[in-house]
Amino acid sequence: MLRSVASGYHVLVRLQRTYATPAIPSALRQLEKDGARVLRAVQTRIETRNELLAKMSDNVTSQEEIAQARQIKELEPLYDAWISWTKARESLLETFPLLSDPDETMRALASDEYASLYDSLSRHLSATFPSLLVPPSPTRSLSALLELKAGVGGSEAALFLTDLLRVYVRYATSRGWQSSIVQSSEVTGGGLRDAIVEIKGEGAYDTLRWESGVHRVQRVPATEASGRVHTSTVTTIVLPLSDEVEPSGDDNLFKMEDVKIEVMRARGAGGQVVNKTESAVRLTHIPTGITVSMQDERSQHQNKRRAFQVLRARLMDIKITQDIAERRETRRSLVRSADRSEKIRTYNYAQDRVTDHRIGLSLMNLQSVMEGGGIQEFLEALRKNWEQEIMEEAIADAK
């Protein structure tokens, strides 16, 4: 291990000495000037890795050492890329004088080698390092629980909620994830007032979390005789879903004594009782005031299990949001899209346009979003935007 630390240290020393060498090609000098912030962030991470490695003992036993070992392991890909960068840079500097060699064959070989090495260094700065500066997401393995609620617009909002639900279910299927509607309530005339859908699959939460917020639709309702465009909204909340669904006394998100459990008879439209047994369940988490009601399943046990699943997802969402806020303090929040009142996207049927207001991206093919795979383009752009913000943080920390 110490040998590895020493090797990393000497690489840094050699690089620093090389920077002082006047024979640096102007193209390389400009490349490093443009990527100076990224290089500084990488150097800071490598120094952190080496310091942690120097502190490690042969027998990792304490929780602190286990956490340090995990951090070192996460930094290994960046360390490998850094070594690759420094070797390519050294090779390029060795090749540079050969571009002026008297032998024409040697000059040609050197030119090809120089171009290849320069391209490798450029890729490191533009793609490899930025991608590795983004730490692994702590929620990357979690499934998702989507809650959709109709907002302004009456029956048109309920119809649009049904359309959005179909978009998410279709997208989940295309990704190989399993989806099931946990709860829903219809309105007179068609459409859904609200719905909760479970999407099970690794990476579902990290992929769909950007969908949290207010979705606005502008279109002419089928019942509108004058052809006037109506504006309606649906609020989507994406929650992290863990595999654990049964309540337990040692849950790390809540204590059972903090949860008030009530059972009652399930009710239908208008409030009438629809069964003779007390199968409906309502949970109240006293410290936060969160209330979850569940009555769609046939038995009290199933409704209770589902209710605890939703409660756990909502509490986990709060915990993740608080952790990010504490870690970032006054910096711009990554979870700003989780602001439930923020208008995040507009679906304009008259203009055949869908616009995401957070990143200013518009697609002039509404049908591809609602009926095809167009939603993927928004999700991918939002993911890249998030990774860019994380990388900017890493660069800022290295100043």
Salt bridges, closest charged atoms under 4 A:
GLU32 OE2 - ARG89 NE 2.32
GLU76 OE2 - ARG49 NE 2.74
GLU90 OE2 - ARG14 NE 2.97
GLU147 OE2 - ARG314 NE 2.82
GLU156 OE2 - ARG219 NE 2.31
ASP163 OD1 - ARG166 NH2 3.04
ASP163 OD2 - ARG219 NH1 3.01
GLU198 OE1 - ARG306 NH1 3.03
ASP206 OD1 - ARG209 NE 3.91
GLU211 OE1 - ARG345 NH1 2.77
GLU224 OE1 - HIS230 NE2 2.79
GLU246 OE2 - HIS301 NE2 3.89
ASP251 OD2 - ARG312 NH2 2.60
GLU262 OE1 - ARG282 NE 3.09
GLU297 OE2 - ARG306 NE 3.48
ASP317 OD2 - ARG340 NH2 2.64
ASP323 OD2 - LYS319 NZ 3.21
ASP356 OD2 - ARG345 NH2 3.02
ASP356 OD2 - ARG358 NH2 2.68
GLU371 OE2 - ARG166 NH2 3.97
GLU371 OE1 - ARG170 NH2 3.39
GLU380 OE2 - ARG383 NH2 2.29
GLU387 OE2 - ARG383 NH1 2.65
GLU389 OE2 - ARG332 NH2 2.97
GLU389 OE2 - ARG336 NH1 3.25
GLU392 OE1 - ARG37 NH2 3.15
GLU393 OE2 - ARG328 NH2 2.78
ASP397 OD1 - ARG331 NH2 2.88
